C-alpha cells in the first residue's frame, strides 16, 4: 500500500518526483497537492523546475509524467549513466560536464563523466556502473583520467551533506551545482579541461539565466566562494594564477 505523504514532507522538487514515481509515473497537480499538502504556488514552482530539467513532461494542462531517460538534456552517455543510477535506485547523481555540455565549446567525448554519491552508496554505485561497462575511478588528487576510452570513464566521489539542497533532482545535478563540481574536479582530480573553458561555461550558464543564489551558496559550501567572487573583481597585483585563468576565460570575447 502506498505511503501517504503529509504536509511535513520536504518541499523539494525531488519529493514531487518521488511522489509521481510512487503513484505510477503520472499525476495531476490536484492529486499532488492533496498528498503533499503544499500550497499551489510551491507545487507549481517545483513542477516548473522538474519540467525545465527534463525530469518530467507536461501533458496538456491536466497531468505531469516522468520523462523517459532519453529526453534528459544530457549527452547520450550521460543519459545512459542516469538510467543505470535510476534502475539501481542508488543515492547518486551525474554532475559536472555532462550537465554543462550544452554550455561548452569543447568536445563532449574528450571528458570523463563525474558522479557524486552518498558515502554509504559509493560501493553500490561503483558496482552498478562497472556492471554497465564503465571504468570507475575514485575522484581525488591522485585520481587521474588517462584510462582507456574517456567516454566510458566515470570519476566517482562520495558527497554527503544534503546535496539535494543545492539542486539535485532525481539523479541529475542542477547546472549551478554542476559548475562548482566541474571546477572542483578540474583542480583536484585532473580533468583534462582548461580553467579558461570553465570560466567560459560559467558565462554561458549565467547568460541562460541561472540561479545565482544557489550558485553562490554551493560555491561557498565547497570553499569556492572566493573563486566565484574573484571572477568579478578587477585584477589585483598579486593573484592566484588559477583564478586569473578562470576570469580570463569568463571575460574572453
C-alpha positions in Angstrom: 0.0 0.0 0.0 1.5 3.4 -1.0 2.7 5.6 1.9 0.6 8.8 2.2 2.8 11.9 2.3 1.7 14.6 4.7 2.3 18.4 4.8 5.6 17.9 6.6 7.1 16.3 3.5 10.2 18.2 2.4 9.1 20.9 -0.1 11.7 20.0 -2.7 11.4 19.1 -6.4 12.7 15.6 -5.6 9.8 15.0 -3.3 7.4 15.7 -6.2 9.3 13.4 -8.5 9.3 10.6 -5.9 5.6 11.0 -5.4 4.9 10.8 -9.2 7.0 7.7 -9.5 5.4 6.1 -6.5 1.9 6.5 -7.9 2.6 5.0 -11.3 4.6 7.7 -13.2 1.9 10.3 -13.7 -0.2 12.6 -11.6 -2.3 15.7 -11.7 -1.5 18.9 -9.7 -4.7 18.3 -7.7 -3.6 14.9 -6.6 -0.1 16.1 -5.8 -1.4 18.9 -3.6 -3.7 16.5 -1.7 -0.8 14.1 -1.0 1.9 16.6 -0.3 -0.1 19.2 1.5 1.7 22.1 -0.2 0.4 25.4 -1.4 -0.4 25.8 -5.1 2.4 28.3 -5.6 5.0 26.0 -4.1 3.8 23.0 -6.1 3.8 24.7 -9.4 7.3 26.2 -8.8 8.7 22.7 -8.1 6.8 21.3 -11.2 8.4 24.0 -13.3 11.9 23.1 -12.0 11.3 19.4 -13.0 10.0 20.3 -16.4 12.9 22.6 -17.1 15.4 19.9 -16.0 13.8 17.4 -18.3 12.8 15.1 -15.4 9.1 15.3 -16.1 6.9 16.3 -19.1 3.5 18.0 -19.1 0.6 16.6 -20.9 -1.8 19.4 -21.7 -2.9 21.2 -18.5 -4.0 18.2 -16.5 -1.2 15.8 -15.9 2.6 15.5 -15.3 4.5 12.4 -16.1 8.0 11.1 -15.5 10.1 11.7 -18.6 11.9 8.9 -20.4 15.6 8.9 -19.8 16.2 9.6 -23.4 14.6 13.1 -23.1 17.1 14.3 -20.4 19.1 17.4 -21.6 22.4 15.4 -21.3 24.8 13.8 -23.8 23.9 10.2 -24.7 26.4 8.5 -22.3 25.3 10.9 -19.5 21.7 9.7 -20.1 22.9 6.1 -20.0 24.6 6.7 -16.6 21.4 8.3 -15.3 19.5 5.3 -16.4 21.8 3.0 -14.5 21.5 5.0 -11.4 17.7 5.2 -11.6 17.4 1.5 -12.3 19.6 0.6 -9.4 18.0 3.2 -7.1 21.3 4.3 -5.6 21.7 7.7 -4.0 24.0 9.2 -6.6 23.8 11.8 -9.3 25.5 12.9 -12.5 27.2 16.3 -12.3 30.0 18.4 -13.9 30.5 18.2 -17.7 27.5 16.0 -18.6 25.1 18.6 -17.2 27.1 21.5 -18.6 28.0 20.1 -22.1 25.4 22.4 -23.8 27.2 25.4 -22.5 30.7 24.3 -23.5 32.9 24.9 -26.6 35.0 21.7 -26.3 34.0 18.2 -27.4 32.0 16.2 -25.0 33.7 12.9 -25.8 37.0 14.2 -24.6 36.0 14.2 -21.0 35.2 11.6 -18.4 31.9 11.6 -16.5 31.5 12.7 -12.9 29.2 11.0 -10.4 28.7 12.0 -6.8 27.2 9.5 -4.4 26.2 9.5 -0.7 29.1 7.9 1.2 27.1 4.8 2.1 26.2 4.3 -1.6 29.7 4.7 -3.2 30.4 1.0 -3.4 27.0 0.1 -4.7 27.2 2.9 -7.3 30.7 1.7 -8.4 29.4 -1.8 -8.9 26.3 -0.7 -10.8 28.4 1.4 -13.2 31.1 -1.3 -13.6 28.4 -3.8 -14.4 27.1 -1.5 -17.1 30.6 -1.4 -18.8 32.1 1.8 -17.3 35.6 2.2 -15.8 35.1 3.7 -12.4 37.9 5.8 -10.9 37.7 7.2 -7.4 37.9 11.0 -7.6 40.7 12.8 -5.8 44.1 14.4 -6.2 45.6 11.2 -7.4 42.7 10.0 -9.5 43.9 10.8 -13.0 41.8 10.3 -16.0 44.1 8.6 -18.5 42.2 5.3 -18.6 41.3 4.0 -22.0 38.2 5.5 -23.7 37.3 8.5 -21.7 33.7 8.2 -22.8 33.4 5.2 -20.6 35.4 6.6 -17.6 33.5 7.7 -14.5 35.1 9.7 -11.7 33.2 8.8 -8.6 33.2 10.8 -5.4 31.4 10.5 -2.2 29.3 13.5 -1.2 27.1 13.8 1.8 25.6 16.8 3.5 22.3 17.3 1.7 23.4 17.5 -1.9 19.7 17.8 -2.9 19.6 21.1 -1.1 21.7 22.5 -3.9 19.5 21.4 -6.8 19.9 17.6 -7.3 16.7 16.4 -8.9 16.4 12.6 -9.3 19.9 11.6 -10.4 21.0 14.8 -12.1 22.6 17.9 -10.5 21.4 21.4 -11.2 23.6 23.4 -13.6 24.7 25.6 -10.8 25.9 22.7 -8.7 27.4 21.0 -11.7 29.6 24.1 -12.4 31.1 24.2 -9.0 31.7 20.4 -9.1 33.3 20.8 -12.5 35.7 23.5 -11.1 36.4 21.2 -8.1 37.2 18.2 -10.2 39.2 20.1 -12.8 41.5 21.2 -10.0 41.5 18.2 -7.7 41.1 15.2 -10.0 42.9 16.5 -13.1 40.1 16.6 -15.5 41.6 17.5 -19.0 39.8 20.8 -19.0 41.3 24.3 -19.2 40.2 26.6 -16.4 39.6 29.2 -19.1 36.9 26.9 -20.5 35.4 26.5 -17.0 35.1 30.3 -17.0 33.5 30.4 -20.4 31.0 27.8 -19.3 30.1 30.0 -16.3 29.5 33.0 -18.6 27.2 30.9 -20.9 25.4 29.5 -17.8 24.7 33.0 -16.5 23.6 34.2 -19.8 21.0 31.4 -19.8 19.6 32.7 -16.6 21.0 30.5 -13.8 20.0 30.6 -10.1 22.7 33.0 -8.7 21.6 32.3 -5.1 22.0 28.6 -5.5 25.3 29.0 -7.3 26.7 31.3 -4.6 25.6 29.1 -1.7 27.0 26.0 -3.1 30.3 27.7 -4.1 30.7 28.9 -0.5 29.8 25.4 0.9 32.5 23.8 -1.2 35.0 26.6 -0.4 35.0 28.1 -3.9 33.2 31.3 -2.9 36.4 33.4 -3.3 36.9 31.9 -6.8 33.4 32.9 -7.8 33.9 36.4 -6.4 37.3 36.7 -8.0 35.8 36.5 -11.4 34.1 39.8 -10.8 37.0 41.7 -9.3 39.4 43.9 -11.1 42.8 42.1 -11.5 44.9 42.7 -8.4 48.7 43.0 -8.4 49.2 39.5 -6.8 46.6 36.8 -7.6 46.2 33.1 -7.6 47.0 32.2 -11.3 44.2 29.7 -11.4 41.6 32.3 -10.6 43.2 34.6 -13.2 42.8 31.8 -15.8 39.2 31.3 -14.8 38.4 35.0 -15.1 40.3 35.3 -18.4 38.0 32.6 -19.9 34.9 34.2 -18.3 35.7 37.6 -19.9 37.0 36.3 -23.2 35.0 37.6 -26.2 
